[in-house]
């Protein structure tokens, strides 16, 4: 299959760019590494329908200075469209095509800049280096996607970026990488996918960056410092479902308002551990939590959990689980010398060894719908400032509830490579 092309696209797209241009979805994301042809992909997408009279497209960078850089979107459009039948309006920063279609360039330096486009209508909106924008700016522009009735032009929101390097851009990782869905596809592309780029020369330029900065440009999981489980990456994510013929277990970290009660549903697959569902509840009665767990299993035809690792602070919850036929254990009952804190640190180390073991295997797999657990592991659960490489220290409190539930299960059930250690005594 070939994507729709027009006379204003000067060269054939790469295979990854073709895949991006063929997507029928309202929203899609491209790139992920430097050199993958992100700007070309966005510009090609904007030019696909300029032969339709009612078509209007806009391409954004965060600042005007970014937009006007040599080789950036606006400069590249001049390379492509000068000496064609398109006409440039410098004041409006807009190309107008023989059909009457337009391609405009814009920027959103401040949050309120989005309101400049409040009355506009576009069928294509593209964001280059989307991780430099605020999520509110991005989502607001969906309100500008409109078309005439019976128009053949599709509505498209398209974006591209390297991995985010600031906390403001972490929403991009959450939206398109960690929580990607079939209706919000991500087309990954990097240096090896772009035959038009001099790879050796570009890598030589990148070699002048320090190692941390260079890695952050290529690794979606390298840009948050101080993470407790810093080895967690896309290889730990899965769409796998539990086996209905295998037993399931749960782990609960009991929370008191404003903390949540965090529950994980887990199945030992033999070759790996699958965390396939989560419950994150606030101000919920213990009996309601137990009823919710049982009803959820019945509704999804999962086996009722046969055992649970439960916070030592919740003896009442353990008793209610037992009355429901779920054997519950206090996960701190088997302590490391030194008390509760030492046990917590040991549980973190054991969990880290299953997220990525000594041979590089990913023993713990997390279903992508467990969005709160994934957020904690990849963004929220970290060591205190100044102790970013201190694995023997306790992590910061907060942003850790589902992680604590996972650690409790690992400590009680899966500390060894064979994943078959017995439960400790109550």
C-alpha positions, 0 to 999 in steps of 0.5 A: 500500500502507498499513502496518498501523495501530492505534487508538493511532497518531493520524495518518497516516504520511508517505510515507517513514514508510509505506515504513519501516513496510512493511519486512519486514526484520529490521533497518532504519534511518530518517532521516539529517537533522533534521526527517524524523519519526524519532521518530514513525516509531519510535513508530508502528512500536512501536504497529503490533502492540499488538493482539496479546496476546503482543507486547512492544516497547521504545524506547531513548534513550542516557540517561534524561534524553534519554528524558524530554525534552519532545517526546522518545519518552516524552513523545510517547507520553503525547501519543498514548496518554493518554485512550486504552485504554492504561494507563501504569505510571510505575515500569516506564515501560511502556504496557499495552494492552487485548490485554496487549501492552506498550511499554516505554521504556529507556536504555543510558547505560553499556555494561553497561546492556545486561545489564539486558535479558538475560532480556527478550523483545521483538518490536520494538526501536527506537533513537532517535539510534542514533549515540549508542549503542555498536555493542556495545550495539546488536548485543547487543540482537538476542539479545532479539528472540524470539517464540512459534512461529506468532506473526503478529508480525514480529521487527524491529530499527529505528533512526533518527539524524542523521549521527554527530558523534563517532567513537563513532558512525561505526559507524552510517555504516559499517553503514547508509550505506556498507555498506548491503545489500538485507537492511539497508535505509536509508530517508532522510528529511529536512525536505522529507519531513515535512509536519507540521513548520514547516520555516521555523521549524525552519531558523530555529532551526538558523541559530543553530548554527555552519556546521560543526555545522549541516552535520554534522547533514545530511551523513553525510560531513561529521563526520570532520575532516582527511580527505584525500579529504573530497569523497568522498560517496554519489555516489561509491558504486555497485553497478556491476559491470565490463564483461566486454568491457573490460580491467581493471587492478589497483593494489597497495600492498605491505605488510609485517607488520603492514601488509596487501598491498592490491590494487584491481581497476579498470576505465576505463569511458570516462566514469568509473573503476570500482573494483569489488573489493579484496583486503586480505591479511596475511602472504601470499606474493607468489606466493599474491597473484598466484595469488589475483588470477588465480583471482578473475578466472577465478571471476567471469569478469573479464578477467585484468588486463593491467597493474598499478601496483605499489609501488616496494618490491616488485620481486619482486611485479612480476616474478611478475605479469609471469610471470603475463602482467600487465604491472607498473609501478613507479608512482613511476617518473615522479617529481615534482621533490623525490622520492618524497614530492612524487610522493605528494602529487601523486598525492593531488591527482590522485586528489582531482581525480577523486573530484570534479572541477572541474565537480562530476563524480564520475569515480571510482566505488567499488563498495559491496563495497569496504568497506575502501577506503570505510572508509579514504576516509571515516574512516581516511585523514586528515592529522595533527592540526593540519594538517586543511587542509594539502593540501601535507602528507603524510597520517598513516601507517596507514589508507592502504593501499588509498588508496595503491593507488588513488593509484598507479593514478591517478598512472600512468593517469588524471591527465588529464580524458580518462583516457587518459595513457600509462604512464610508463617503468619 
